[in-house]
């Protein structure tokens, strides 16, 4: 969607992984390089100061200095001064990486990451990505990559460190929840295709409910949703579930296209608020509401453009939201090409819900709160050593939580491998057709991972989805 105001048209993006830079300052620096201007304004005095500092460094520093690195450093300093995790200056390499994430496919782990309060936080792993398969979860905090501390890195330095050739491995040390111990997660990098829409039909007692999952809002997502909807309506569905759980956002233009079939023009579906306080209403073109009811599934990994969709559906059409509170990102970034392969993405405005609420750092509460079983937050267990009775560490605590989630009798989850844990492991091994040793070796780890994945992918265990189906069944 293009935002229009004051005769200007700009392409806006709602992105999660960003850092910071000020547009006015950057363009000033650009003018400094292209043309010397009389020092008659505060801005020109500032630019002259920057130019003088650069000249002093280039002429006087003990070692030879790369002028491009100096410029990048100056721009990154402006980024830090803004203290905004959603604005960013990207050099040529970072810019290329960012563009690849919006088009076709790229090699990496497939997770959206932001920086909050100086920490790198996983917003959400992409559906079916290596990150999801390895067990990364929303709100995981990344502390180390391949053993190196990452606190001093920028967001794009971090993602460059995480990305790599297909088939290679990267080790992440993460903090999760209230655990005092770091977890180690090894992810095998792979191609990350940008396939953002999937659909299916759930049928019960002759009643057909359509289901559309949107994993991110990229170019073409709106068209794919429209195609999916047409197929579902040919199946004569009597209700629809839109699933944006774990959806970290994407293009603002994309979410408008997705919303178009579902909301009417009775009121704006969002407002864009500029820094001067002016609010621009954005309104759909649709005149008539769908005949069948809809539900939107949300969770803590639903962010940015996904929140625009959820708020619009709820506040324009009264659609029921089921799940847990969303992430809470209420700002708009504009992408600007700087002409040399680099670019900047600057926070230029806020977005407000149809009821003019700003949900930034607050999120959107569900109409009906449904929390998934604890096992849905668990990751596949990883260990290079055999786990056995008498050991005590975080991996065993994860093992105990996993066994309990699968229905085995566990009397402690503090990481101490006691007799009860050994008995539970033996029962699992018997059920899985493995040798009953009571020790967790490679074959047991593999079978545990397969069992966990199968459990989490079984729609009958998805409490939020089942609640949506029940709700629609009663309201069709």
C-alpha positions in Angstrom: 0.0 0.0 0.0 1.2 3.5 -0.8 0.7 6.1 1.9 -0.5 9.4 0.3 -0.3 12.8 1.9 0.6 16.3 0.9 0.9 15.2 -2.8 3.7 12.8 -2.0 3.6 9.1 -2.5 6.0 6.8 -0.6 6.3 3.1 -0.3 6.1 2.2 3.4 7.3 -1.0 5.1 6.4 -2.4 8.4 9.6 -4.3 9.3 10.7 -5.9 12.6 14.5 -6.2 12.2 15.8 -2.6 12.2 18.2 -0.2 14.1 18.4 3.6 13.4 19.3 6.8 11.4 17.9 10.3 11.0 16.9 11.4 7.5 17.6 15.1 7.9 21.1 14.4 9.2 21.9 11.9 6.5 20.9 14.2 3.7 22.9 16.9 5.3 26.0 14.7 5.3 25.3 13.9 1.6 25.2 17.6 0.8 28.5 18.0 2.7 30.2 15.6 0.3 28.7 17.0 -2.9 28.9 20.7 -2.3 30.5 23.1 0.1 27.9 25.5 1.5 28.4 28.7 3.5 28.2 28.1 7.2 25.1 30.1 7.9 22.8 27.7 9.6 23.0 25.4 12.6 22.8 22.4 10.3 25.6 23.6 8.2 27.7 24.3 11.3 27.1 20.7 12.4 28.0 19.4 8.9 31.2 21.5 8.9 32.1 20.0 12.3 31.6 16.5 10.9 33.7 17.3 7.8 36.5 18.7 9.9 36.5 15.7 12.2 36.7 13.4 9.2 39.6 15.4 7.8 41.5 15.4 11.1 41.1 11.6 11.4 42.2 11.0 7.8 45.2 13.3 8.0 46.3 12.7 11.6 45.3 9.2 12.8 48.3 6.9 13.4 47.1 4.4 10.7 45.6 4.8 7.3 41.9 5.2 7.4 39.2 3.9 4.9 36.9 6.8 4.1 33.9 4.5 3.5 34.3 3.0 6.9 34.5 6.4 8.5 31.2 7.4 6.8 29.6 4.1 7.9 30.8 4.8 11.4 29.3 8.3 11.4 26.0 7.0 10.2 25.9 4.2 12.7 26.6 6.9 15.4 23.5 8.7 14.3 21.7 5.4 14.6 22.7 5.0 18.2 21.7 8.6 19.0 18.1 7.9 17.9 17.8 5.0 20.3 15.2 3.4 18.0 15.5 -0.3 17.3 13.3 0.0 14.2 15.3 2.5 12.2 18.5 1.4 10.5 21.3 2.4 8.2 22.4 -0.5 6.0 25.7 -0.6 4.1 25.8 -2.3 0.8 26.1 -5.8 2.2 23.4 -5.3 4.8 21.1 -3.7 2.2 21.6 -6.7 -0.1 20.8 -9.1 2.8 17.6 -7.2 3.6 16.4 -7.1 0.0 17.0 -10.9 -0.2 14.7 -11.4 2.8 11.8 -9.8 0.9 12.2 -11.6 -2.4 12.4 -15.3 -3.6 14.6 -17.2 -1.2 17.8 -16.9 0.8 20.1 -19.1 2.9 19.9 -18.7 6.7 17.9 -19.9 9.7 14.6 -18.1 9.1 13.9 -16.0 12.1 12.9 -12.4 12.7 15.0 -10.7 15.3 14.9 -7.3 16.9 16.9 -5.4 19.5 15.1 -4.5 22.7 16.8 -2.9 25.7 20.2 -3.8 24.4 19.3 -7.5 23.8 18.6 -9.4 20.6 15.2 -10.9 20.9 13.6 -13.5 18.6 10.3 -12.0 17.4 9.3 -15.2 15.7 10.8 -18.1 13.7 9.4 -18.4 10.2 7.0 -21.4 9.5 8.9 -24.6 8.6 12.2 -22.8 8.9 15.5 -24.2 10.3 15.0 -21.9 13.3 11.6 -23.4 14.0 12.8 -26.9 13.5 15.7 -26.3 15.9 13.3 -25.0 18.5 13.8 -21.3 18.6 10.8 -19.5 20.2 9.4 -16.0 20.3 11.1 -13.9 23.0 14.2 -16.1 23.1 17.2 -13.8 23.8 20.3 -14.5 21.8 23.4 -14.1 23.9 26.2 -15.8 21.8 26.7 -16.9 18.2 29.2 -19.7 17.8 30.6 -18.9 21.3 31.0 -15.2 20.6 29.3 -12.5 22.7 26.9 -10.4 20.5 25.8 -7.6 22.8 28.0 -5.0 21.1 26.8 -5.9 17.5 24.2 -4.1 15.4 21.2 -6.0 14.3 22.7 -6.5 10.8 26.1 -7.5 12.1 24.3 -10.2 14.2 22.2 -11.5 11.3 25.3 -11.5 9.0 27.0 -13.6 11.7 24.0 -16.0 11.9 23.6 -16.4 8.2 25.8 -18.7 6.1 25.9 -21.4 3.4 23.2 -23.9 3.1 24.0 -27.0 5.2 26.4 -25.3 7.6 25.7 -25.1 11.3 25.4 -22.2 13.7 25.3 -22.5 17.4 23.2 -20.0 19.4 23.3 -19.5 23.2 19.9 -18.2 24.3 18.0 -17.2 27.4 14.4 -18.3 27.6 11.8 -17.2 30.1 12.9 -17.1 33.7 15.6 -19.8 33.4 18.9 -18.7 34.8 20.8 -21.0 32.5 21.6 -20.4 28.9 20.3 -23.0 26.4 22.5 -24.0 23.4 20.6 -24.4 20.1 22.3 -25.7 17.0 20.6 -24.7 13.7 21.4 -26.1 10.3 21.2 -23.3 7.7 19.0 -23.9 4.7 17.3 -22.1 1.9 14.4 -20.0 3.2 11.7 -19.8 0.6 9.3 -16.9 0.9 6.0 -18.9 0.7 3.7 -16.9 2.9 0.3 -18.4 2.5 -1.2 -21.8 3.0 -4.8 -22.9 3.2 -7.0 -25.9 4.0 -10.6 -26.9 4.9 -11.7 -28.4 8.2 -14.9 -30.4 7.9 -17.0 -31.7 10.8 -20.6 -32.9 10.7 -20.9 -31.6 7.1 -19.8 -28.1 8.2 -16.8 -26.7 6.3 -14.5 -24.1 7.9 -11.8 -22.5 5.8 -8.3 -21.9 7.2 -5.7 -19.5 5.8 -2.3 -19.2 7.5 -0.2 -16.1 6.7 3.4 -16.4 7.8 4.6 -13.0 6.7 3.4 -10.1 4.6 5.6 -10.0 1.5 5.2 -9.0 -2.1 2.5 -11.2 -3.6 1.0 -12.2 -0.3 -2.3 -10.4 -1.0 -2.7 -12.1 -4.3 -2.0 -15.5 -2.7 -4.6 -14.9 0.0 -7.1 -13.9 -2.7 -6.4 -17.1 -4.6 -6.7 -19.2 -1.5 -10.0 -17.5 -0.5 -11.5 -18.2 -4.0 -10.6 -21.9 -3.7 -12.1 -22.1 -0.2 -15.3 -20.3 -1.2 -15.7 -22.8 -4.0 -15.7 -25.5 -1.3 -18.7 -23.6 0.2 -17.2 -22.8 3.5 -19.4 -21.4 6.2 -16.7 -19.8 8.4 -13.1 -18.7 8.1 -10.0 -18.8 10.3 -7.2 -16.3 9.5 -4.0 -17.5 11.3 -1.3 -14.8 11.9 0.4 -16.5 14.9 4.1 -16.2 14.6 3.7 -13.7 11.8 6.4 -10.9 12.4 4.9 -8.4 9.9 6.3 -7.2 6.5 5.0 -4.8 3.9 2.3 -2.4 4.8 1.1 -2.5 1.2 0.7 -6.3 1.5 -1.5 -6.2 4.6 -3.9 -3.7 2.9 -4.3 -6.2 0.0 -5.0 -9.0 2.4 -7.5 -7.0 4.4 -9.4 -5.8 1.3 -11.8 -8.8 1.0 -12.6 -8.9 4.7 -13.3 -5.4 6.0 -15.7 -2.7 4.7 -15.3 1.0 4.3 -17.5 1.8 7.3 -14.5 3.2 9.1 -10.7 3.5 8.5 -8.8 0.3 9.1 -5.9 2.3 10.5 -4.4 5.8 10.9 -0.9 6.9 10.1 0.2 9.6 12.6 3.0 11.9 11.6 5.3 13.6 14.1 3.3 16.9 13.8 0.2 15.0 15.1 -1.6 14.9 11.7 -3.5 11.6 11.3 -4.1 10.1 7.9 -7.0 7.6 7.8 -6.7 4.6 5.5 -9.9 3.0 4.5 -10.8 -0.2 2.6 -12.8 -0.1 -0.6 -15.1 -3.1 0.1 -18.8 -2.2 0.5 -20.2 -5.5 1.8 -19.1 -7.7 4.6 -18.6 -11.5 4.0 -21.7 -13.5 4.7 -19.8 -16.0 6.8 -18.1 -15.3 10.2 -14.4 -15.2 10.7 -11.9 -15.6 13.5 -8.3 -14.4 13.7 -5.6 -16.4 15.6 -2.9 -14.3 17.3 0.0 -14.9 19.7 3.1 -13.2 21.1 4.8 -13.7 17.7 2.2 -11.7 15.8 3.7 -8.3 15.2 3.6 -5.1 13.1 1.5 -5.7 9.9 0.0 -8.8 11.6 -1.3 -6.6 14.4 -2.7 -4.1 11.8 -4.7 -7.0 10.4 -5.9 -8.2 13.8 -6.9 -4.7 15.0 -8.7 -3.9 11.8 -10.7 -7.1 11.8 -11.6 -6.6 15.4 -12.4 -2.9 15.5 -14.0 -2.5 12.0 -15.9 -5.7 11.7 -16.1 -7.0 15.3 -14.1 -10.2 14.4 -13.2 -12.4 17.3 -9.5 -12.7 18.2 -8.4 -16.0 19.8 -5.0 -16.8 21.3 -2.7 -14.6 23.4 -1.5 -11.0 23.4 0.4 -9.9 20.4 4.0 -8.5 20.3 3.3 -4.7 20.2 4.9 -2.8 17.3 3.1 0.4 16.3 5.6 2.3 14.1 6.0 2.7 10.4 9.3 2.6 8.6 10.1 4.1 5.2 12.8 2.5 3.1 15.1 5.0 1.2 17.6 4.0 -1.4 20.8 6.0 -1.0 22.0 5.4 -4.6 25.2 3.5 -3.9 23.7 0.2 -2.9 23.2 1.2 0.7 19.9 2.3 2.1 18.3 3.5 5.3 15.0 2.6 6.9 13.7 5.3 9.1 10.7 5.4 11.5 8.6 8.1 10.0 5.3 7.7 11.8 3.1 5.8 14.2 0.1 3.6 13.2 -3.1 3.7 15.2 -5.9 1.2 15.3 -9.4 2.0 13.9 -10.3 3.2 17.4 -7.2 5.4 17.4 -5.2 3.3 19.9 -1.4 3.1 19.8 -0.5 -0.5 20.7 3.3 0.0 20.7 4.9 -2.0 23.4 1.4 -3.0 24.6 0.2 -5.4 22.0 -3.4 -6.4 21.2 -5.3 -8.5 23.7 -7.4 -11.4 22.3 -11.2 -11.5 22.6 -10.9 -15.0 23.9 -7.6 -15.9 25.6 -6.5 -19.5 24.9 -3.0 -20.5 26.0 -1.3 -23.4 24.2 -0.1 -26.4 26.2 3.4 -26.0 27.7 4.8 -28.6 25.3 4.3 -26.1 22.4 7.0 -23.9 23.9 9.6 -26.7 24.1 12.5 -27.1 21.7 14.0 -30.3 20.4 16.6 -31.6 23.0 20.2 -31.3 21.9 23.2 -32.9 23.6 26.6 -34.1 22.6 26.8 -36.4 25.6 24.6 -39.2 26.9 22.3 -38.0 29.6 21.9 -40.4 32.5 21.1 -40.8 36.1 23.0 -38.6 38.5 23.6 -35.8 36.0 22.4 -32.3 36.7 22.1 -29.5 34.1 19.6 -27.5 31.9 19.4 -30.1 29.2 18.0 -32.6 31.7 15.5 -30.0 32.9 14.4 -29.7 29.3 14.2 -33.4 29.0 12.0 -33.6 32.1 9.6 -30.9 30.8 9.4 -32.7 27.5 8.6 -36.1 29.1 6.0 -34.5 31.3 4.4 -32.8 28.2 4.2 -36.1 26.5 2.3 -37.6 29.4 5.1 -39.4 31.4 5.2 -39.3 35.2 7.8 -36.8 36.3 8.3 -35.7 39.9 10.9 -32.9 39.3 11.9 -30.5 36.6 15.0 -28.9 38.1 17.6 -30.6 36.0 18.6 -33.4 38.3 18.4 -36.8 36.6 16.8 -39.0 39.3 15.3 -42.4 39.4 11.8 -41.1 38.4 13.4 -39.5 35.3 15.2 -42.7 34.5 11.9 -44.7 34.7 10.2 -42.1 32.4 12.9 -42.4 29.9 12.7 -46.2 29.9 8.9 -46.1 29.4 9.4 -43.7 26.5 12.0 -46.0 25.0 9.7 -49.0 25.3 6.9 -47.1 23.6 9.3 -46.0 20.8 10.7 -49.5 20.2 14.1 -48.6 21.5 16.4 -50.5 23.9 15.3 -49.7 27.5 18.5 -48.3 29.0 17.1 -45.3 30.9 19.9 -43.2 29.3 19.3 -40.6 26.6 21.6 -41.4 23.8 21.6 -40.3 20.1 18.8 -42.6 19.0 16.6 -41.6 22.0 17.2 -37.9 21.3 16.2 -38.4 17.6 13.0 -40.2 18.6 12.2 -37.6 21.2 12.5 -34.9 18.6 10.3 -36.8 16.1 7.7 -37.3 18.8 7.7 -33.6 19.9 7.4 -32.4 16.3 4.5 -34.8 15.6 2.7 -33.7 18.8 3.1 -30.0 18.0 2.0 -30.5 14.3 -1.1 -32.4 15.3 -4.1 -30.0 14.9 -6.0 -31.9 17.6 -3.4 -30.6 20.2 -3.6 -27.0 18.9 -5.9 -25.6 21.6 -6.2 -22.2 19.9 -7.2 -23.7 16.5 -9.6 -26.0 18.2 -11.2 -23.1 20.1 -11.6 -21.2 16.8 -13.3 -24.2 15.2 -15.6 -24.6 18.2 -16.4 -20.9 18.2 -17.3 -20.9 14.5 -19.3 -24.1 14.8 -21.5 -22.4 17.4 -21.8 -19.1 15.4 -22.4 -20.3 11.8 
